[in-house]
Amino acid sequence: MTTADQQPPSGSRQRIDKWLFFARILKSRTLAQERVSAGHVKVNGASVRQPSHLVKVGDRLEIALERRNLVVIVLKSGERRGPYEEARQLYDDLTPPQPERITLLEQAMRHTGSGRPTKKERRAIDRLRPDEP
């Protein structure tokens, strides 16, 4: 095994694309490199565009993913892409809770009294009105 194949010792700096892959935030190093190159990752508030940027313990990462934004603090560098429980120990998640999302079914359902009346409600309103000449 050459020195290039060995992982960095714990507590040292590590490439951001490798760290994102080892922490299971992104599914592959290629996807991690694309995210970083597109400017969707910030380290300590500064946008990073090089996948070779080195992160260290204590760095704050802001990662813009497809459906959500993550804010994490690096607790240690990764040694391999292990199971979720192992990867979860690499960072502290500071992501604020997401607002409650409305499903399409809930969006399609109308609460009584809101919006345009239904035919049944219209008939009830007509019954309340006096006959017009």
Residue pairs with C-beta under 8 A, 6 or more apart in sequence:
7 77
7 78
7 79
7 80
8 14
8 77
10 76
10 77
10 79
11 57
11 76
11 77
12 56
12 77
13 54
13 55
13 56
13 77
14 54
14 55
14 56
14 77
14 78
15 51
15 52
15 53
15 54
15 55
16 32
16 36
16 41
16 43
16 48
16 51
16 52
16 53
16 54
16 55
16 61
17 29
17 32
17 33
17 36
17 51
17 52
18 29
18 32
18 78
19 55
19 74
19 77
19 78
19 90
20 26
20 32
20 35
20 36
20 41
20 63
21 28
21 29
21 32
21 78
21 81
22 77
22 78
22 79
22 80
22 81
22 82
22 87
22 90
23 72
23 78
23 87
23 90
23 91
24 81
24 84
24 87
24 88
25 32
25 63
25 65
25 70
25 72
26 32
26 35
26 65
32 51
33 51
35 41
35 63
35 64
35 65
36 48
36 49
36 50
36 51
36 53
37 49
37 50
37 51
39 47
39 48
39 49
40 63
40 64
40 65
41 47
41 48
41 61
41 62
41 63
41 64
42 48
42 61
42 62
43 53
43 55
43 59
43 60
43 61
44 59
44 60
45 60
45 62
55 61
55 74
55 77
56 74
56 77
57 74
57 75
57 76
57 77
58 73
58 74
59 73
59 74
60 71
60 72
60 73
60 74
60 94
61 70
61 71
61 72
61 73
61 74
61 91
62 69
62 70
62 71
63 69
63 70
63 71
63 72
68 95
68 98
69 95
70 93
70 95
71 93
71 94
71 95
71 96
72 91
72 92
72 93
72 94
72 95
73 91
73 92
73 94
74 90
74 91
75 89
75 90
75 91
75 92
76 89
76 90
77 90
78 87
78 90
81 87
117 125
